[in-house]
Structure formats: C-alpha cells, structure tokens
C-alpha cells in the first residue's frame, strides 16, 4: 500500500511539474511584446526585428529595410493584379519569402522565355539565381506581402518606393 501511494504521489508530482512547465511556456508566449514597427533602413548596424511584423505592416511597393556591405533586405507589398516587373540582376542572387497572399513566379534565361512558372503563397521561398529573368505577379485577392534578400546591394540605401511607378523611375536613375 505504501509503495502504491508513493508511486501515485510521484506520478502526481511529475504530472504537476509537466503542467507547470507547459503553463510557463504558454505564459511566456503570451507575454511576447510587440515593438513598434518603424519602416526605415537600419543600415549596417546590428539589428533584431520581427520580420513578419515588418513585412505585414509595409504598404509601400518597396521599402529598403537593411543595407549592409554584402547584402540587402527589402520589404514589398504588391497590389492585387500588380507585379514586381520583369527584371534581371546580372550579378546578384535573390531570395524572396512570401509572408501573405498568393502569386505566380516566372523565371527564365531570356526575357521572352520564362519557362519556369510556379504558384506561390504564404510561407513559400523563391530563390532567383543571378542572371535569371524573373517576375512575380499577385494573383490573389489581397496585397502580396514579402521580403527580399539580395546577395549584393541592389537599391539605394534607405529607398522607399510607394508604387511600382516610383520604383521603375528610381531604377532608371540607379
């Protein structure tokens, strides 16, 4: 009888610790504090931020978020029916991550031969090798929110392009 009570007490104690541990994890997750999102280029300074919050908050066509010496991060919001625009980065690899929305990505070796076509949506990553022609079109019913990492700096430090047209104009001067 003493052994059964000891086993029962030990089991309850272990179960209590497990519940306490789970509860502490839940409490910790609930206590996560959100920082204010400030859309700007944080330069080549050490930076920690919630990329989801920044990507989803950005309503500009393009916002340069961080520019270092070797790579750059930009946020993009592509309106319904909009697109990034057919482009090629000769010496720059590019990584895109879709944070919200749906789209269609096309890539190819020439601008009139985009034979790599894929549907993309939230949580998809798109890897674009240097020299590939590419475009991303918003095929959904809400803005396509994403961030992009360039392995070489692609846009002017601190650039904000509210629209596709502004972005196109800036590209001609860069």
C-alpha positions in Angstrom: 0.0 0.0 0.0 2.9 2.4 0.9 4.5 1.6 -2.5 1.3 2.4 -4.4 0.8 5.7 -2.6 4.5 6.6 -3.2 4.0 5.8 -6.9 0.8 7.8 -7.0 2.4 10.7 -5.2 5.4 10.6 -7.5 3.2 10.4 -10.6 1.1 13.4 -9.4 4.3 15.3 -8.7 5.7 14.6 -12.1 2.4 15.5 -13.8 2.4 18.7 -11.8 5.9 19.6 -13.0 4.9 18.9 -16.6 1.8 21.0 -16.3 3.7 23.8 -14.7 6.3 23.6 -17.4 3.7 23.7 -20.1 1.9 26.6 -18.4 5.1 28.6 -18.1 5.7 28.2 -21.8 2.2 29.3 -22.6 2.6 32.3 -20.3 5.9 33.2 -21.9 4.4 33.1 -25.4 1.5 35.3 -24.2 4.0 37.8 -22.7 5.8 38.4 -26.1 5.8 42.1 -26.5 5.5 43.7 -29.9 7.8 46.5 -30.7 6.7 49.5 -32.8 7.3 48.9 -36.4 9.4 51.7 -37.9 9.9 51.3 -41.6 13.4 52.6 -42.4 16.8 51.4 -43.5 18.6 50.2 -40.3 21.9 50.4 -42.2 24.8 48.1 -41.4 24.0 48.1 -37.7 23.3 45.0 -35.6 19.5 44.6 -35.9 16.9 42.3 -34.4 13.3 42.6 -35.6 10.2 40.5 -36.2 10.3 40.2 -40.0 6.7 39.1 -40.1 5.5 42.3 -38.4 7.6 44.4 -40.7 6.6 42.6 -43.8 2.9 42.6 -43.0 2.9 46.3 -41.9 4.7 47.6 -45.0 2.2 49.0 -47.5 4.8 50.5 -49.9 5.7 48.8 -53.1 9.3 48.6 -51.8 10.9 49.6 -48.6 14.6 49.0 -48.0 14.9 47.7 -44.5 18.6 46.9 -44.1 21.6 47.6 -46.2 25.0 46.1 -45.3 28.2 45.8 -47.3 27.4 42.4 -48.7 23.6 42.0 -48.8 20.4 44.0 -48.5 16.8 43.3 -47.3 13.8 44.9 -48.8 10.1 44.6 -48.0 7.5 44.6 -50.7 3.7 44.9 -51.0 2.4 44.1 -54.4 -1.2 45.2 -55.0 -3.9 42.9 -56.3 -3.2 42.3 -60.0 0.2 44.0 -59.7 3.7 42.7 -60.3 7.3 43.2 -59.4 8.0 43.7 -63.1 10.2 41.7 -65.4 13.8 42.1 -64.3 17.2 40.6 -64.2 20.0 41.1 -61.7 23.2 40.1 -63.6 25.4 39.6 -60.6 23.0 39.3 -57.7 21.3 36.2 -56.3 17.9 36.9 -54.7 15.8 35.2 -52.1 12.1 36.1 -51.7 9.8 34.9 -48.9 6.0 35.3 -49.2 4.6 36.4 -45.9 1.0 36.8 -47.0 -1.0 36.4 -50.3 -0.8 34.4 -53.4 1.2 34.9 -56.6 2.8 33.4 -59.7 6.5 33.5 -60.2 8.1 33.1 -63.6 11.9 32.7 -64.4 14.0 32.0 -67.5 17.2 32.6 -69.3 15.8 35.3 -71.6 13.0 37.8 -71.1 10.8 36.1 -73.7 11.4 32.6 -72.4 10.1 32.4 -68.9 9.7 28.7 -68.8 9.9 28.2 -65.1 6.4 29.0 -63.7 5.2 28.2 -60.2 2.3 29.2 -58.0 3.4 30.6 -54.6 1.6 31.5 -51.4 2.3 32.4 -47.8 5.4 30.8 -46.3 6.9 30.0 -49.8 10.5 30.8 -50.6 11.7 31.8 -54.1 15.3 31.6 -55.0 16.4 33.5 -58.1 19.9 32.8 -59.4 22.0 35.8 -60.7 21.3 36.4 -64.4 17.8 34.8 -64.5 15.0 37.0 -65.8 12.1 36.9 -63.4 8.7 38.4 -62.5 6.3 37.8 -59.6 2.6 38.6 -60.2 0.0 39.0 -57.4 -2.7 36.5 -58.5 -4.7 36.7 -55.2 -7.4 39.0 -53.8 -5.2 40.9 -51.3 -1.8 42.6 -51.4 1.1 40.2 -51.7 3.4 40.8 -48.8 7.0 39.6 -49.0 10.6 40.3 -48.1 13.6 40.0 -50.4 17.3 39.4 -49.6 19.8 40.5 -52.3 23.3 39.0 -52.1 24.6 42.2 -53.5 23.2 45.6 -52.7 20.5 46.3 -55.3 18.7 49.5 -54.3 19.8 52.9 -52.8 20.2 52.9 -49.1 17.0 54.0 -47.4 14.9 53.8 -50.5 11.1 53.8 -50.2 9.0 53.4 -53.3 5.3 53.8 -52.6 4.3 52.5 -56.0 5.6 50.4 -58.9 5.9 53.5 -61.0 8.2 55.2 -58.4 10.3 52.0 -58.3 10.6 51.9 -62.0 11.6 55.6 -62.1 14.2 55.1 -59.4 15.7 52.1 -61.3 16.3 54.2 -64.3 18.4 56.6 -62.2 20.3 53.9 -60.3 
